[in-house]
Amino acid sequence: MSQMQPMVAVHYVDDVVVVTIDREKILEEKDIQTLEETILPIIEENEPPKMVIDFCKVDYLSSSVLGLLIRLNTMIKDRGGNICLSNISERIFGIFKITRLDKVFSVFDESNEAVSHLRNK
């Protein structure tokens, strides 16, 4: 029987939590639910939450992931925090542009740039 690999890796840089998604594709509803169930407690544990979501390994995602990101952004902002995204592929960033999510989220090429941005907030 194959073991499930963790979907994310989480580490902290001072008061900024970096969530690295460890999947190439996030298409199925169960994966999106797992992602949400993993991130929500992290938001609740940090006051105010400062989060970077690193998409360095992600090549494909469903529109449901965009909905999740919008919900996470709202939750974090409501708690006085900030969220940044990093390492988004050109293909996925094209979707962000079409949906105007590039205006909603601060997007950085590298996660360390996003961390620096949040540390100064």
C-alpha positions in Angstrom: 0.0 0.0 0.0 1.4 3.4 -0.9 1.7 6.1 1.7 0.2 9.5 1.2 2.9 12.2 1.0 2.2 15.4 2.9 0.6 18.0 0.7 2.4 21.0 2.3 5.6 21.8 4.1 5.4 24.5 6.7 8.2 26.5 8.2 8.5 29.8 10.0 10.8 32.8 9.4 10.4 34.9 12.5 6.6 35.6 12.6 6.0 34.7 9.0 4.7 31.3 8.2 5.7 29.8 4.8 3.4 27.1 3.4 5.0 25.3 0.4 2.6 23.3 -1.6 4.3 20.0 -2.4 2.1 18.9 -5.3 2.4 19.4 -9.1 -1.4 19.3 -9.5 -4.2 20.5 -7.2 -7.3 19.5 -9.2 -9.4 17.2 -7.0 -11.8 18.4 -4.4 -10.2 16.1 -1.7 -6.8 17.7 -2.3 -8.3 21.2 -2.0 -10.2 20.2 1.2 -7.0 18.8 2.6 -5.1 22.0 1.8 -7.8 24.1 3.5 -7.8 21.8 6.6 -4.1 22.2 6.8 -3.9 26.0 6.4 -6.9 27.0 8.6 -5.4 26.0 11.9 -2.2 27.8 11.0 -4.1 31.0 10.4 -5.9 30.6 13.7 -2.7 29.9 15.6 -1.0 33.1 14.5 -2.1 36.6 15.5 -2.0 38.5 13.2 -1.3 35.9 10.6 1.5 36.6 8.1 1.5 33.9 5.5 3.4 33.1 2.3 2.0 30.4 0.1 4.8 29.1 -2.1 3.6 27.4 -5.4 7.1 26.4 -6.5 6.1 22.8 -7.4 2.6 23.6 -8.7 2.0 23.4 -12.4 -1.8 22.9 -12.5 -4.7 24.0 -10.3 -8.4 24.1 -10.5 -10.6 27.1 -10.2 -11.7 25.8 -6.8 -8.1 26.6 -5.6 -8.7 30.2 -6.6 -11.8 30.2 -4.5 -9.9 28.8 -1.5 -7.2 31.5 -1.9 -9.8 34.2 -1.8 -11.4 32.7 1.3 -8.0 32.4 3.0 -7.2 36.0 2.0 -10.4 37.2 3.6 -9.8 35.3 6.8 -6.3 36.5 7.1 -7.3 40.2 6.4 -10.2 39.9 8.9 -7.6 38.9 11.6 -5.4 41.9 10.8 -2.8 39.8 8.8 -1.4 39.6 5.3 -0.9 36.9 2.7 1.5 36.8 -0.2 2.0 34.3 -2.9 5.3 33.2 -4.5 6.8 31.1 -7.2 3.7 31.0 -9.4 4.3 29.5 -12.8 3.6 31.7 -15.9 0.6 29.5 -16.8 -1.0 29.9 -13.4 -0.1 33.6 -13.2 -1.9 34.1 -16.6 -5.1 32.8 -14.8 -4.4 35.3 -12.0 -4.3 38.1 -14.6 -7.5 37.0 -16.4 -9.4 36.8 -13.1 -7.7 39.9 -11.8 -6.4 38.1 -8.7 -3.0 39.6 -9.5 -4.6 42.8 -8.1 -5.9 41.1 -5.0 -2.7 39.3 -4.0 0.9 40.4 -3.6 2.8 38.0 -5.8 6.6 37.5 -5.6 9.0 35.6 -7.7 10.7 34.0 -4.7 9.4 33.1 -1.2 12.2 35.0 0.5 11.1 38.2 -1.2 7.5 37.6 0.1 8.9 36.9 3.6 10.9 40.2 3.5 7.8 42.1 2.4 5.7 40.6 5.2 8.4 41.1 7.9 8.3 44.8 7.2 4.5 45.0 7.7 
